[in-house]
Structures are given as structure tokens and as C-alpha cells.
Amino acid sequence: MLDSLAPARRRLVLALLGALVVVVVAGAVVLVVRSTGSGPSQDDPGPVVLVPGYGGDAGDLEPLTDRARALGRAAYPFDPPGDGTGDLRTEARALARFVDRVLARTGAESVDLVGYSAGGIVARVFIRYDGGDALVRRVLTVGSPHHGTEVAQQAKDAAGGCPAGCEALATDSSLIRRLDAGDETPDQQRWVTVRSDADRTVVPTDTAELEGALNLRIQTYCPDRSTDHGNLPRDPVSLAALDATIGKAAPSRPGRVDCG
């Protein structure tokens, strides 16, 4: 058929056919990319990675780490770079590298993330911006200022300000605004949060909740407990929330909690 066309017309037809092939291939690539956006399998739990809070380290997470290991899970606490008060985007990139090493070491396909305080924000940054959406199965945040905290805002506004990590946790933080724009809990993961009415660091306390998550309040289970921010990782409700988050079954509200 092409042989019957004039040379110029034949070149035009060939060019159009080539462009059509490119469009079809590009469309196939888009479909492939989109098909991988479903996230990790919810039926295949991997190791648990725990992320400490502002200015903290792996030692702060010991009760949660021990609980995960008691449940038979490999658990890897992450130590943030520097003193843990720096830029949260930098910390999230370091977390991404740490998760890659954990997956390489264990041969697993995904991790479950536990973020305490600012560690929950770092976990969200990793998932949103640094490839974590394809690697994270479940997320538990404990006392995390998802919508900023008035304490950080006051420190930021004070003379001299505060470190970059603190500024990122202020209520007017551009990072917080970006994270909260659109879907706060992407569908690729299952999300659980824990908060305490007695928390005087994450203020107001409901800033620790996420739209679309299973949001747990310590005083719902243990009305007389006055768990402050520093004691959240060892509170029995936080430990029960971990149990309810990292299993094969979908996250659910804990049953009876031993309030001690």
C-alpha cells in the first residue's frame, strides 16, 4: 500500500505511524506505572521500622521495639541523623535509605512503620515524597502532631526561633500544610494513630489524629490515665495499638486493655 504513495506522502504516513506507536507505548507505560500504585500486599507482614521523635533516638522506642519482637516480628529502630532536631525532609531521606537496607537484609517486600511524635511526620514525608508508598504496608503514629502543635508554633515565634525540625512542626508550617493537602491517609497503607488527653506537647491533642485513620484515644480505654507525651511509647494503649496494627488482619480497635 505504501509503495503506491508518492515519496513525500509515504514519509508523512510513516511519521504518523511512528508517532502512533510512541503514544501506544507511552500509554502502556502509564498503565504499568499506575498498576503498581496499589502498594504492598496487606497479607504479607515484613519487618517493623520504628522512628523516634524530635531530638530523640532509638532508646525512646524501646517499649514498642520490645513489644514488636515479642510478637515475633523483626524490629529495627531508626536513629535519625545528627541530634534529631534538623530538617524533617532530610530525616525522611535518611529513613528511606534505612528502609532499603532493612529490606535488603531481610528479603522482605515491605515494612510496617511506627512513628513516635515527630517520627510520625517523618514517616508521612517518606511515604509522600521518598518512595515509601510502595514499601510501607501499615503505619502507626503515637502522639504525632499531624496538623502542627501550638508548642512548636510558640517556640518558632519566640525570639531566636527554634531548630528546623521544630519549625516544621509549627501549626503554620509549609510542610504540614503540604502533607495535609488532599488525602491524609493514602490508600496504599493502613493507618492507626494514638493520642492522650494529657499530652501537653502535642497541642491541641486531636492534632495527633488523621482523617481516614483508625484514631485511638488512650482515655477511651483507660479513663484515669494521665499519660504525658514522654510516656506515650510505654502506655498500654499504645502497645495494644501496635498489636492491632502490625498483624495480618486489618487494623482494628483493641479489645480489653490492661490499664495497670
Secondary structure, 3 states (H helix, E strand, C coil): CHHHCCHHHHHHHHHHHHHHHHHHHHHHHHHHHHHHHHCCCCCCCCCEEEECCCCCCHHHHHHHHHHHHHCCCCEEECCCCCCCCCCHHHHHHHHHHHHHHHHHHHCCCCEEEEEECHHHHHHHHHHHHCCHHHCEEEEEEECCCCCCCHHHHHHHHCCCCCCHHHHCCCCCCHHHHHHHCCCCCCCCCEEEEEECCCCCCCCCHHHHCCCCCEEEEHHHHCCCCCCCHHHHHHCHHHHHHHHHHCCCCCCCCCCCCCCC
